[in-house]
Amino acid sequence: MVDVAETILYRGRLGSTGLRYVLCEATPIDTNDTVTIGELKVVTDAKAWRLDTGANITCSVATNVVTITQATLTDVLVLITATGY
């Protein structure tokens, strides 16, 4: 389990709600690796995809850390969308 650095590709805000979102990539990702979304203090939701196949990857969120929980991943480039504050 390693904390992998993210590269922010896009960031934005949803109106005047204060909710923000980021699109980032992280590599290499293995099962149970974490990605800390440094631009957000709290991540309310996150989705992840493999960039080589486009397949959805399961993940979980705690504070501003996204944990990749998909089984059998090794050295995969991952795209993550995260919303939060």
PEDA-V184110 format. One record per pair of residues at least 24 apart in sequence whose C-alpha atoms are under 10 Angstrom apart, sorted by the first residue. I is the first residue (numbers start at 1). GAP is how many residues later the second one is. D is the distance in whole Angstrom. If there is no record, write none. Layout:
BEGIN
I|GAP|D / I|GAP|D
END
This chain:
BEGIN
1|28|10 / 1|29|8 / 1|30|8 / 1|31|5 / 1|32|5 / 1|33|7 / 1|66|9 / 1|67|10 / 2|26|10 / 2|27|9 / 2|28|8 / 2|29|10 / 2|30|8 / 2|31|5 / 2|32|6 / 2|33|8 / 2|65|10 / 3|26|9 / 3|29|9 / 3|30|6 / 3|31|5 / 3|32|5 / 3|33|7 / 3|62|9 / 3|63|9 / 3|64|9 / 4|24|7 / 4|25|7 / 4|26|10 / 4|29|7 / 4|30|6 / 4|31|5 / 4|32|8 / 5|24|10 / 5|29|9 / 5|30|6 / 5|31|7 / 5|32|9 / 5|33|9 / 6|28|10 / 6|29|6 / 6|30|7 / 6|31|7 / 6|32|8 / 6|72|10 / 6|73|9 / 6|74|9 / 7|30|9 / 7|72|10 / 7|73|10 / 8|29|9 / 8|30|10 / 8|31|9 / 8|71|10 / 8|72|9 / 8|73|10 / 9|70|9 / 9|71|10 / 9|72|10 / 10|71|9 / 11|28|9 / 11|70|10 / 11|71|10 / 11|72|10 / 12|71|9 / 13|70|9 / 13|71|10 / 13|72|10 / 14|69|10 / 17|68|10 / 18|66|9 / 18|67|7 / 19|24|10 / 19|25|9 / 19|64|7 / 19|65|6 / 19|66|5 / 20|24|10 / 20|62|8 / 20|63|6 / 20|64|5 / 20|65|6 / 21|24|10 / 21|25|9 / 21|60|7 / 21|61|6 / 21|62|4 / 21|63|6 / 21|64|8 / 22|24|10 / 22|58|8 / 22|59|6 / 22|60|5 / 22|61|7 / 22|62|9 / 23|24|10 / 23|25|10 / 23|56|7 / 23|57|6 / 23|58|5 / 23|59|7 / 23|60|9 / 24|24|10 / 24|54|8 / 24|55|6 / 24|56|5 / 24|57|7 / 24|58|8 / 25|24|10 / 25|25|10 / 25|26|9 / 25|52|7 / 25|53|6 / 25|54|4 / 25|55|6 / 25|56|9 / 26|50|9 / 26|51|6 / 26|52|5 / 26|53|7 / 26|54|8 / 27|48|7 / 27|49|6 / 27|50|5 / 27|51|6 / 27|52|9 / 28|45|10 / 28|46|8 / 28|47|4 / 28|48|5 / 28|49|6 / 28|50|8 / 29|39|8 / 29|44|7 / 29|45|6 / 29|46|5 / 29|47|5 / 29|48|6 / 29|49|7 / 30|38|8 / 30|39|9 / 30|40|9 / 30|41|9 / 30|42|8 / 30|43|5 / 30|44|4 / 30|45|6 / 30|46|7 / 30|47|9 / 30|48|10 / 31|27|10 / 31|28|10 / 31|36|9 / 31|37|6 / 31|38|6 / 31|39|6 / 31|40|6 / 31|41|6 / 31|42|5 / 31|43|7 / 31|44|9 / 31|45|9 / 32|27|9 / 32|28|10 / 32|34|10 / 32|35|6 / 32|36|5 / 32|37|5 / 32|38|8 / 32|39|8 / 32|40|10 / 32|41|9 / 33|26|10 / 33|33|9 / 33|34|6 / 33|35|6 / 33|36|8 / 33|37|10 / 33|40|10 / 34|25|9 / 34|26|9 / 34|27|9 / 34|31|6 / 34|32|6 / 34|33|4 / 34|34|6 / 34|35|9 / 35|26|10 / 35|29|9 / 35|30|6 / 35|31|5 / 35|32|6 / 35|33|8 / 35|45|9 / 36|25|10 / 36|26|10 / 36|27|9 / 36|28|6 / 36|29|4 / 36|30|6 / 36|31|9 / 37|26|9 / 37|27|6 / 37|28|6 / 37|29|7 / 37|43|10 / 37|44|10 / 37|45|8 / 37|46|10 / 37|47|10 / 38|26|7 / 38|27|9 / 39|25|9 / 39|45|9 / 39|46|9 / 40|24|6 / 40|25|9 / 40|42|9 / 40|43|8 / 40|44|6 / 40|45|5 / 41|24|9 / 41|43|8 / 41|44|6 / 42|40|10 / 42|41|8 / 42|42|5 / 42|43|5 / 43|39|6 / 43|40|6 / 43|41|4 / 43|42|7 / 44|38|8 / 44|39|6 / 44|40|5 / 44|41|8 / 45|36|8 / 45|37|6 / 45|38|5 / 45|39|7 / 46|34|7 / 46|35|6 / 46|36|4 / 46|37|6 / 46|38|9 / 47|32|8 / 47|33|6 / 47|34|5 / 47|35|7 / 47|36|9 / 48|30|7 / 48|31|6 / 48|32|4 / 48|33|7 / 48|34|9 / 49|27|10 / 49|28|9 / 49|29|6 / 49|30|5 / 49|31|7 / 49|32|9 / 50|26|7 / 50|27|6 / 50|28|5 / 50|29|6 / 50|30|9 / 51|25|8 / 51|26|6 / 51|27|6 / 51|28|6 / 52|24|8 / 52|25|7 / 52|26|8 / 53|24|10 / 54|24|9 / 54|25|9
END
